[in-house]
Amino acid sequence: MAEVKQLTAVFPGTFDPFTRGHFSLVMRGLKTFHKVIVAVAGSTSKNCCFSLDERVDMVKRIFENEPRVHVEPFSGLLVHYVEQSPANVIMRGLRAVSDFEYEFQMALMNRRLDNDIQTVFLMTDYKWMYLSSSIIKDVAVNGGDIKGLIPKQIYDEVMVRLAPVGK
């Protein structure tokens, strides 16, 4: 009988903050892959509210009871990170057609840089299609309720950081 190779996927992102949509994708990824590495991006053009160490710590707390999820920071090109990891698959989530163009462009560039690394797209669960970290931050900063939109393990920390001034 042939040995089954352990399939590992890298799920990259800034995760500022990690949402229930991200969580849903990781859990669904575990139905296809033996292991998912949540790779928290350090070098990004985005203006993050949380430091890299804070984001890594938050995601680690969310998955502390899931041994098949590994969380670590990375910087530089994603392809270089994946080349040094035990994975050869990049897992990305798609919410709507608007995500596809950017993600498709990035997948093609990554393939150009390393043809052995594949990109797999998972459609987000319909109930999280509207959700993004940016929307979470905008709602929280303006006094809106984000309970149930981010994992409970990080809710208090996110609310303290993003609470409207004067509250």
C-alpha positions in Angstrom: 0.0 0.0 0.0 1.3 3.4 -0.9 2.1 5.9 1.8 -0.3 8.9 2.0 1.6 12.2 2.0 0.5 14.6 4.7 -1.1 17.6 2.9 -0.3 20.9 4.5 -1.7 24.3 3.4 -0.6 27.8 4.3 -3.4 30.3 5.0 -1.7 33.7 4.8 -3.1 37.1 5.9 -2.7 40.1 8.1 -5.6 39.0 10.3 -6.0 42.5 11.8 -8.1 41.2 13.5 -8.9 37.6 12.9 -12.6 37.2 12.0 -15.2 34.4 12.1 -14.9 34.3 8.3 -11.1 33.5 8.7 -12.0 30.9 11.4 -14.6 29.3 9.1 -12.0 29.0 6.3 -9.4 27.4 8.5 -11.9 24.8 9.9 -13.1 24.0 6.3 -9.5 23.8 5.2 -8.9 21.1 7.8 -11.5 19.0 6.0 -9.2 18.9 2.9 -5.7 19.2 4.5 -4.1 17.4 7.3 -2.6 20.6 8.7 -3.2 24.3 8.1 -0.4 26.8 8.9 -1.9 30.2 9.6 0.8 32.5 8.4 0.5 36.0 9.8 2.0 38.6 7.5 4.4 41.0 9.1 5.4 43.1 6.0 2.3 44.6 4.6 1.1 47.8 3.0 -1.9 47.8 5.3 -2.0 50.0 8.4 -2.5 47.5 11.1 -4.1 48.3 14.5 -2.4 45.3 16.2 1.3 44.5 16.1 2.6 41.4 14.4 3.2 39.8 17.8 -0.3 40.7 19.0 -1.9 39.2 15.9 0.1 36.0 16.1 -0.8 35.7 19.8 -4.5 36.2 19.2 -4.6 33.6 16.4 -2.7 31.1 18.6 -5.2 31.6 21.4 -8.1 30.9 19.0 -6.6 27.6 17.9 -4.9 26.5 21.1 -7.1 23.4 21.2 -6.7 22.4 17.5 -3.3 20.6 17.1 -3.6 20.5 13.3 -3.4 24.3 13.1 0.0 25.9 13.5 0.4 29.7 13.7 3.5 31.7 12.9 4.6 35.1 11.5 6.2 35.6 8.2 7.7 38.5 6.2 8.7 39.0 2.7 7.3 37.1 -0.3 4.7 34.4 0.6 6.3 32.1 -2.0 9.6 32.2 -0.2 7.9 31.4 3.1 6.0 28.5 1.6 9.2 27.1 0.0 10.7 27.0 3.5 7.6 25.4 5.1 6.3 21.8 5.0 3.5 23.0 2.7 3.2 23.3 -1.1 -0.3 24.7 -1.2 -1.5 28.2 -0.5 -5.1 28.4 0.7 -7.1 31.5 0.0 -10.7 32.5 0.7 -13.0 34.2 -1.8 -16.0 36.2 -0.6 -17.3 37.6 -3.9 -16.4 38.2 -7.5 -14.6 41.3 -6.4 -12.0 39.2 -4.5 -11.3 37.0 -7.5 -9.4 39.4 -9.7 -6.9 40.3 -7.1 -6.5 36.7 -5.8 -6.2 35.3 -9.3 -3.5 37.8 -10.1 -1.6 36.9 -7.0 -1.9 33.2 -7.6 -0.5 33.6 -11.1 2.4 35.7 -9.9 3.1 33.1 -7.2 3.0 30.3 -9.8 5.4 32.3 -11.9 7.8 32.6 -8.9 7.5 28.9 -8.0 5.5 26.6 -10.3 5.5 23.8 -7.7 3.3 25.8 -5.3 -0.4 25.5 -5.9 -3.1 28.0 -4.8 -6.4 26.6 -3.7 -9.4 28.8 -3.3 -12.2 28.1 -0.9 -15.5 30.0 -1.0 -16.3 31.6 2.3 -19.5 30.5 4.1 -22.4 32.6 2.8 -23.0 34.0 6.3 -19.6 35.6 6.3 -19.5 36.9 2.7 -19.8 40.6 3.8 -17.2 40.3 6.6 -13.6 41.6 6.5 -11.1 42.8 9.1 -11.5 46.4 7.7 -15.3 46.3 8.3 -14.8 44.9 11.8 -12.4 47.8 12.6 -14.7 50.4 11.1 -17.8 49.1 13.0 -15.9 48.8 16.4 -14.2 52.2 16.1 -17.6 53.8 15.5 -19.2 52.1 18.5 -21.0 49.2 16.7 -21.4 45.8 18.1 -19.0 43.2 16.6 -19.9 40.4 19.0 -20.2 37.1 17.1 -18.2 38.5 14.2 -14.8 37.7 15.7 -13.8 34.7 17.8 -14.7 35.0 21.5 -11.1 34.4 22.6 -10.1 37.8 21.2 -13.3 39.8 21.6 -12.4 41.8 24.7 -8.9 42.6 23.5 -10.2 43.8 20.1 -12.9 45.9 21.8 -10.4 47.6 24.2 -8.1 48.5 21.3 -10.9 49.6 18.9 -13.3 51.2 21.4 -14.4 54.7 20.3 -12.5 57.6 21.9 -14.4 58.8 25.0 -16.1 55.5 25.7 
